[in-house]
Amino acid sequence: MSLDYLGNPIDTDDHDARQGLDDFIAGFIGYQPRAEAILASADRHPESALSNALAGILLMFVESPEGPALAERYRQRAASVEPLHPRAALYLALLQAWIADDLDRVLLLAGRVQAQYPRDLFAAKLNQYVEFNRGNWPALLRIGLNAVAAAPDIAQSHGMLAFAYEQCHLLEEAEASARQALALQPSEPWAQHALAHVMLTEGRIDEGIAFLEGVKVHWQGLNSFMYTHNWWHLALFYLARGEEARVLEIYDRHVWGILPEYSQDQIGAVSLLARLEVAGIDVGERWQELAPWLQKRHADTVQPFLSLQYLYGLARADKPEADLLLQALRIHAHQAPSFSRAAWADVTLPVAEALLAHARGDFPRAARLLAGSLPRLNEIGGSHAQRDLFAQIELDARLRGGEWEVAQQILELRRRYDALDVPTNRSLARVYRELALPALARQAEDRVEQVLSQR
């Protein structure tokens, strides 16, 4: 029986097809572009149902309305193979469920693959991906623990577990797992990413800068998501220390323009530009440069977390497609599958309306809608660091609306995480002046000066 490099059974003895499967699995869990070669390999090997099912699944990860149509060709080819290898049959059924937008069944089948083939780390990664988009963090942890138990020798299993721990607020465990992954493979990007999350959450800003600057050499050659996302994390650390020129340089060279048609590159750009603006930094024409790619998303309701950021970017660029996307979200909220309908109707829609209000200057409405929705943001996925964007926009709406008492409470709570955060202290100085507390305003200004003088 032929096996892949992790020891899982495959449905082909052909050397080229076996290499294609190994490249896909290792490339996917390692965020390497070689994973995409499964498409050509599946075309060369129509007799491998596993290759074709995995090729179809890869196309579902494009996070686009076109994904199911692109994947259908490979689904049909995999379905034509007889007899079906048991592992291939499971992946074919999973692909069929995903094309049908039956994510409950996708999760069921991904879990079944992982149960029957414990060292199938692609199944673990896929399972975590779907649960991540639902905000089910304990599920990520169960999946990661199972992956490490089955494949303790593989760095990526520890990286998966590290991120799951971090999303469950188990930061010490997250750091230990990330460092275990990096001991096995110093270049493991997901573990680097998980450790960056821990450092950001704990306010270890200078350490985070030093760490990511020290490992960035490993990011060259990764796929666009992992390359841009780890740079995005480094940009957040620099933003906290008032390194505005460095953040803009990272945006221009490493966050935007790598694969501009890809969903994750687009939301990374939107998120970083929005954070720069709420920190008081002029982003120039960057919204307009991003807009043509977002305009293609005017009817995209694949994932709520993605759609919200497309909408905000369109609104900041003053494009009419923002209204078209809002209308698409309203329609989808009534037509979404039962498992996700509440997330679309009760969370996504009010946040979408809030973001549009903020982008167009209706700050009281933006603050009111976001305040009611922030406690449920978990339901639409995204990591803690990513979801913090919406909290920052709510804070900005409070500041712009002159709600100084509310803003003071939010800002001082944020300062608990990082006492020297430059944007936070600049806003506190302004708030305390408005509240006739000049001594506290001077203290905030002194903290900013302390950071900037150390450059």
Buried (B, 14 or more C-beta within 10 A) or exposed (E): EBEBBBEBBBBBEBEEBBEBBBBBBBBBBBBBBBBBBBBEBBBBBBBBBBBBBBBBBBBBBBBBEEBBEBBBBBBEBBBEBEEBBEBBBBBBBBBBBBBEEBBEBBBBBBBBBBEBBBBBBBBBBBBBBBBBBBBBBEBBBBBBBBBBEBBEEBBBBBBBBBBBBBBBEBBEBBBBBBBBBBEBBEBBBBBBBBBBBBBBBBBBBBBBBEBBEEBBEBBEEBBBBBBBBBBBBBBBBBBBBBBBEBBBBBBEEBBBBBBBEBBBBBBBBBBBBBBBBBBEBEBEEBBEBBBEBBBEBBBBBBBBBBBBBBBBBBBBBEBEBBBBBBEBBBEBBEEBEEEBBBBBBBBBBBBBBBBBBBBBEBBBBBBBBBBBBBEBBBBBBBBBBBBBBBBBBBBBBBBBBEBBEBBBEBBEEBBEBBEBBBBBBBBBBBBBBBBEBEEBBEBBBEBBEEBEEEE
